[in-house]
């Protein structure tokens, strides 16, 4: 049976896919080289701490003396080249980990400064941009933001602000979220951290690293970030970790985060793993390969949609900071059709038809296609977007390139159908 017959899509789309894949061979090779390097980083960490089957054992209750949990956190610190790490299933999302970190580090009358403009939607109530009685703002913590300029940091305004204001924490969000800007590459992160530290070495620099892990050979903590945060149902969970998040960084800061997550005086010493250790370790083990597959899927999507006349960001040959691909449709109909096509190409709930709806933490209605084994897992192929101008589909993931490719082909076929 022919490929187009097996997938039930137009033969012209298959032909275009073959042409694109031939063109993408050199770029795929670069991704594979990064995957090889990051695989060595992971394996070196496993060897360094002599991981054995005892790390898979589960604890309950308080979670005292959990060998596997402690090994996992040593491995994360090793990979990120930090003093310490907090890797827990008790953090239910990347946003939860970010919230935990902000509340751990900031005190009344402190100032939090974002240098990448408005943070992701789910942090608006955390910070107090949108009113909430439990926000940082409600505790007397001040928030300011500086917008990016031409998709880079506004060095002039950053310097002026830091010389006239005392800032406790600077936060930067590498991935674009639901904005129209470009994601922040590691070289830009390195440059701005050095710039800030030359002005005030005591400022805590916090990086939201969601969607960016293992996209390059270097992580923000290796170029001066004091604390780095991310989710386990994105890149580093490898599609295997069922939930959780990580925080890595300076030991004193991680201790504060541990005490915020649990309670003062106990911090990292408690927290039962309830059987999740093996999944976290195995997910991390597969993560370099899964991230490489997600990148190939994103690049394939970019070239295919560009050749079909759609506006995409990043372009297929741009330097990438994360696994996210934007398709700018400029109308809600095409956005919805594309997301519905992604759902059709998913292994789970392929017969369901996603429609825009209200979601906790978001002001606009969201359409979300995610036929995933883990709810909300965006390292598995997914596509979503707010129903607002300019109607952008934010696609990410692909546990394998082959499955990612199938999903994209189904989405394109659905988009082009009258």
RAMORA-V178214 format. One record per residue. N is the residue number from 1. RES is the residue in three letters. SS is DSSP state (H for helix, E for strand, - for the rest). D_FIRST is the distance of its C-alpha to the first C-alpha in Angstrom with 1 decimal. Layout:
n | res | ss | d_first
N | RES | SS | D_FIRST
N | RES | SS | D_FIRST
//
This chain:
n | res | ss | d_first
1 | UNK | - | 0.0
2 | UNK | - | 3.8
3 | UNK | H | 6.6
4 | UNK | H | 8.4
5 | UNK | H | 6.4
6 | UNK | H | 6.5
7 | UNK | H | 10.0
8 | UNK | - | 10.9
9 | UNK | - | 12.9
10 | UNK | - | 14.1
11 | UNK | H | 12.5
12 | UNK | H | 16.2
13 | UNK | H | 16.4
14 | UNK | H | 13.7
15 | UNK | H | 15.6
16 | UNK | H | 18.8
17 | UNK | H | 17.8
18 | UNK | H | 17.2
19 | UNK | H | 20.6
20 | UNK | H | 22.2
21 | UNK | H | 21.1
22 | UNK | H | 22.5
23 | UNK | H | 25.7
24 | UNK | H | 26.0
25 | UNK | H | 26.0
26 | UNK | H | 29.9
27 | UNK | H | 30.2
28 | UNK | H | 27.7
29 | UNK | H | 29.8
30 | UNK | H | 32.9
31 | UNK | H | 31.4
32 | UNK | H | 30.6
33 | UNK | H | 34.2
34 | UNK | H | 35.5
35 | UNK | H | 33.3
36 | UNK | H | 34.8
37 | UNK | H | 38.3
38 | UNK | H | 38.0
39 | UNK | H | 36.5
40 | UNK | H | 39.7
41 | UNK | H | 41.8
42 | UNK | H | 40.3
43 | UNK | H | 40.6
44 | UNK | H | 44.1
45 | UNK | H | 45.0
46 | UNK | H | 43.7
47 | UNK | H | 45.7
48 | UNK | H | 48.7
49 | UNK | - | 49.1
50 | UNK | - | 48.0
51 | UNK | - | 45.5
52 | UNK | - | 45.5
53 | UNK | H | 44.3
54 | UNK | H | 47.5
55 | UNK | H | 46.0
56 | UNK | H | 43.5
57 | UNK | - | 46.3
58 | UNK | - | 47.0
59 | UNK | - | 50.2
60 | UNK | - | 51.3
61 | UNK | - | 54.4
62 | UNK | - | 56.0
63 | UNK | - | 53.6
64 | UNK | - | 56.5
65 | UNK | - | 55.8
66 | UNK | - | 52.0
67 | UNK | H | 51.2
68 | UNK | H | 47.5
69 | UNK | H | 48.2
70 | UNK | H | 50.8
71 | UNK | H | 48.6
72 | UNK | H | 45.8
73 | UNK | H | 48.4
74 | UNK | H | 49.7
75 | UNK | H | 46.2
76 | UNK | H | 45.7
77 | UNK | H | 49.1
78 | UNK | H | 48.4
79 | UNK | H | 45.1
80 | UNK | H | 46.8
81 | UNK | - | 50.0
82 | UNK | - | 52.1
83 | UNK | - | 55.0
84 | UNK | E | 53.4
85 | UNK | E | 50.5
86 | UNK | E | 49.8
87 | UNK | E | 46.4
88 | UNK | E | 46.3
89 | UNK | - | 44.2
90 | UNK | - | 47.2
91 | UNK | - | 46.2
92 | UNK | - | 43.6
93 | UNK | - | 42.2
94 | UNK | H | 42.9
95 | UNK | H | 45.2
96 | UNK | H | 47.1
97 | UNK | H | 47.6
98 | UNK | H | 48.8
99 | UNK | H | 51.1
100 | UNK | H | 52.4
101 | UNK | H | 53.1
102 | UNK | H | 54.9
103 | UNK | H | 57.1
104 | UNK | H | 57.9
105 | UNK | H | 59.0
106 | UNK | - | 60.9
107 | UNK | - | 64.2
108 | UNK | - | 66.3
109 | UNK | - | 67.3
110 | UNK | - | 64.7
111 | UNK | E | 62.5
112 | UNK | E | 58.8
113 | UNK | E | 57.5
114 | UNK | E | 53.9
115 | UNK | - | 53.4
116 | UNK | - | 49.9
117 | UNK | - | 51.0
118 | UNK | - | 50.0
119 | UNK | - | 48.1
120 | UNK | - | 45.0
121 | UNK | H | 45.5
122 | UNK | H | 45.8
123 | UNK | H | 48.8
124 | UNK | H | 50.8
125 | UNK | H | 52.4
126 | UNK | H | 52.9
127 | UNK | H | 54.9
128 | UNK | - | 56.6
129 | UNK | - | 55.2
130 | UNK | - | 54.4
131 | UNK | - | 57.3
132 | UNK | - | 56.9
133 | UNK | - | 59.9
134 | UNK | - | 58.2
135 | UNK | - | 57.3
136 | UNK | - | 58.8
137 | UNK | H | 60.8
138 | UNK | H | 62.4
139 | UNK | H | 63.8
140 | UNK | - | 65.4
141 | UNK | - | 62.8
142 | UNK | E | 62.5
143 | UNK | E | 59.3
144 | UNK | E | 59.0
145 | UNK | E | 56.1
146 | UNK | - | 55.8
147 | UNK | - | 53.0
148 | UNK | - | 50.9
149 | UNK | E | 51.8
150 | UNK | - | 49.1
151 | UNK | - | 46.8
152 | UNK | E | 49.4
153 | UNK | - | 52.3
154 | UNK | - | 55.5
155 | UNK | H | 57.8
156 | UNK | H | 60.9
157 | UNK | H | 60.7
158 | UNK | H | 59.7
159 | UNK | H | 62.8
160 | UNK | H | 65.1
161 | UNK | H | 64.0
162 | UNK | H | 64.4
163 | UNK | H | 67.8
164 | UNK | H | 69.1
165 | UNK | - | 67.3
166 | UNK | - | 67.0
167 | UNK | - | 63.3
168 | UNK | - | 62.3
169 | UNK | E | 58.5
170 | UNK | E | 56.2
171 | UNK | E | 52.6
172 | UNK | E | 49.7
173 | UNK | E | 46.2
174 | UNK | - | 43.8
175 | UNK | - | 40.7
176 | UNK | - | 41.0
177 | UNK | - | 40.5
178 | UNK | - | 40.3
179 | UNK | - | 42.3
180 | UNK | - | 41.6
181 | UNK | - | 43.0
182 | UNK | - | 41.3
183 | UNK | - | 41.0
184 | UNK | - | 43.7
185 | UNK | - | 43.0
186 | UNK | H | 44.8
187 | UNK | H | 47.1
188 | UNK | H | 48.4
189 | UNK | H | 49.0
190 | UNK | H | 51.0
191 | UNK | H | 53.1
192 | UNK | H | 54.1
193 | UNK | H | 54.9
194 | UNK | H | 57.3
195 | UNK | H | 58.8
196 | UNK | H | 59.4
197 | UNK | H | 60.8
198 | UNK | H | 63.3
199 | UNK | H | 64.6
200 | UNK | - | 64.7
201 | UNK | - | 63.6
202 | UNK | - | 64.1
203 | UNK | - | 61.4
204 | UNK | E | 58.5
205 | UNK | E | 55.2
206 | UNK | E | 52.3
207 | UNK | E | 48.7
208 | UNK | E | 45.9
209 | UNK | - | 43.1
210 | UNK | - | 40.2
211 | UNK | - | 36.8
212 | UNK | - | 38.4
213 | UNK | - | 38.7
214 | UNK | - | 37.2
215 | UNK | - | 36.1
216 | UNK | - | 38.8
217 | UNK | - | 40.8
218 | UNK | - | 43.9
219 | UNK | - | 44.6
220 | UNK | H | 47.5
221 | UNK | H | 49.7
222 | UNK | H | 49.8
223 | UNK | H | 51.3
224 | UNK | - | 54.0
225 | UNK | - | 52.6
226 | UNK | - | 54.8
227 | UNK | E | 52.2
228 | UNK | E | 48.4
229 | UNK | E | 46.3
230 | UNK | E | 42.7
231 | UNK | E | 40.3
232 | UNK | - | 38.3
233 | UNK | - | 35.5
234 | UNK | - | 34.9
235 | UNK | H | 34.6
236 | UNK | H | 36.7
237 | UNK | H | 35.4
238 | UNK | - | 32.0
239 | UNK | - | 30.3
240 | UNK | - | 32.1
241 | UNK | - | 35.7
242 | UNK | - | 35.9
243 | UNK | - | 38.7
244 | UNK | - | 41.7
245 | UNK | E | 43.1
246 | UNK | E | 45.1
247 | UNK | E | 48.4
248 | UNK | E | 49.5
249 | UNK | E | 52.7
250 | UNK | - | 56.5
251 | UNK | H | 57.8
252 | UNK | H | 60.4
253 | UNK | H | 57.8
254 | UNK | H | 55.4
255 | UNK | H | 58.3
256 | UNK | H | 59.0
257 | UNK | H | 55.3
258 | UNK | H | 55.4
259 | UNK | H | 58.6
260 | UNK | H | 57.1
261 | UNK | H | 54.0
262 | UNK | - | 56.1
263 | UNK | - | 59.9
264 | UNK | - | 62.8
265 | UNK | - | 64.1
266 | UNK | - | 60.9
267 | UNK | H | 58.1
268 | UNK | H | 55.5
269 | UNK | H | 57.2
270 | UNK | - | 55.7
271 | UNK | - | 52.2
272 | UNK | - | 50.4
273 | UNK | - | 46.8
274 | UNK | - | 45.8
275 | UNK | - | 43.1
276 | UNK | - | 41.3
277 | UNK | H | 42.3
278 | UNK | H | 39.5
279 | UNK | H | 36.9
280 | UNK | H | 38.9
281 | UNK | H | 39.2
282 | UNK | H | 35.6
283 | UNK | H | 34.5
284 | UNK | H | 36.8
285 | UNK | H | 35.5
286 | UNK | H | 32.0
287 | UNK | H | 33.2
288 | UNK | H | 33.3
289 | UNK | H | 29.6
290 | UNK | H | 28.6
291 | UNK | H | 30.8
292 | UNK | H | 29.2
293 | UNK | H | 25.7
294 | UNK | H | 27.3
295 | UNK | H | 28.9
296 | UNK | H | 25.8
297 | UNK | H | 24.1
298 | UNK | H | 27.3
299 | UNK | H | 27.5
300 | UNK | H | 23.9
301 | UNK | H | 24.7
302 | UNK | H | 27.9
303 | UNK | H | 26.6
304 | UNK | H | 23.7
305 | UNK | H | 26.2
306 | UNK | H | 28.9
307 | UNK | H | 26.9
308 | UNK | - | 26.2
309 | UNK | - | 30.0
310 | UNK | - | 30.7
311 | UNK | E | 33.5
312 | UNK | E | 32.7
313 | UNK | E | 34.9
314 | UNK | - | 34.8
315 | UNK | - | 33.4
316 | UNK | - | 30.7
317 | UNK | - | 33.4
318 | UNK | - | 36.2
319 | UNK | - | 37.8
320 | UNK | - | 36.5
321 | UNK | - | 38.7
322 | UNK | - | 36.2
323 | UNK | - | 32.5
324 | UNK | - | 32.9
325 | UNK | E | 31.3
326 | UNK | E | 33.0
327 | UNK | E | 31.5
328 | UNK | E | 34.4
329 | UNK | - | 33.5
330 | UNK | - | 37.1
331 | UNK | - | 36.2
332 | UNK | H | 35.4
333 | UNK | H | 32.6
334 | UNK | H | 30.2
335 | UNK | H | 31.2
336 | UNK | H | 30.4
337 | UNK | H | 27.1
338 | UNK | H | 25.9
339 | UNK | H | 27.1
340 | UNK | H | 25.5
341 | UNK | H | 22.1
342 | UNK | H | 22.8
343 | UNK | H | 23.5
344 | UNK | H | 20.2
345 | UNK | - | 18.5
346 | UNK | - | 20.8
347 | UNK | - | 20.4
348 | UNK | - | 23.6
349 | UNK | - | 24.7
350 | UNK | - | 21.6
351 | UNK | - | 22.7
352 | UNK | - | 26.1
353 | UNK | - | 27.2
354 | UNK | - | 29.8
355 | UNK | - | 32.8
356 | UNK | - | 35.9
357 | UNK | E | 38.6
358 | UNK | - | 41.7
359 | UNK | - | 41.5
360 | UNK | - | 44.4
361 | UNK | - | 45.7
362 | UNK | - | 44.3
363 | UNK | - | 46.3
364 | UNK | - | 43.5
365 | UNK | - | 40.7
366 | UNK | E | 37.5
367 | UNK | E | 33.9
368 | UNK | E | 32.0
369 | UNK | E | 28.3
370 | UNK | - | 28.0
371 | UNK | - | 25.5
372 | UNK | - | 27.0
373 | UNK | - | 28.0
374 | UNK | - | 31.5
375 | UNK | - | 33.2
376 | UNK | - | 33.9
377 | UNK | - | 32.2
378 | UNK | - | 31.7
379 | UNK | - | 30.3
380 | UNK | - | 27.2
381 | UNK | - | 25.4
382 | UNK | E | 27.6
383 | UNK | E | 29.0
384 | UNK | E | 32.3
385 | UNK | E | 35.2
386 | UNK | E | 38.5
387 | UNK | - | 38.8
388 | UNK | - | 41.3
389 | UNK | - | 41.7
390 | UNK | - | 39.9
391 | UNK | - | 37.0
392 | UNK | E | 35.3
393 | UNK | E | 32.1
394 | UNK | E | 32.7
395 | UNK | E | 29.5
396 | UNK | E | 29.6
397 | UNK | - | 27.9
398 | UNK | - | 24.6
399 | UNK | - | 25.0
400 | UNK | - | 22.4
401 | UNK | H | 21.3
402 | UNK | H | 17.6
403 | UNK | H | 18.2
404 | UNK | H | 20.6
405 | UNK | H | 18.3
406 | UNK | H | 15.8
407 | UNK | H | 18.9
408 | UNK | H | 20.2
409 | UNK | H | 17.2
410 | UNK | H | 17.3
411 | UNK | H | 21.0
412 | UNK | H | 20.9
413 | UNK | H | 18.6
414 | UNK | H | 21.1
415 | UNK | H | 24.0
416 | UNK | H | 23.1
417 | UNK | - | 22.5
418 | UNK | - | 25.6
//
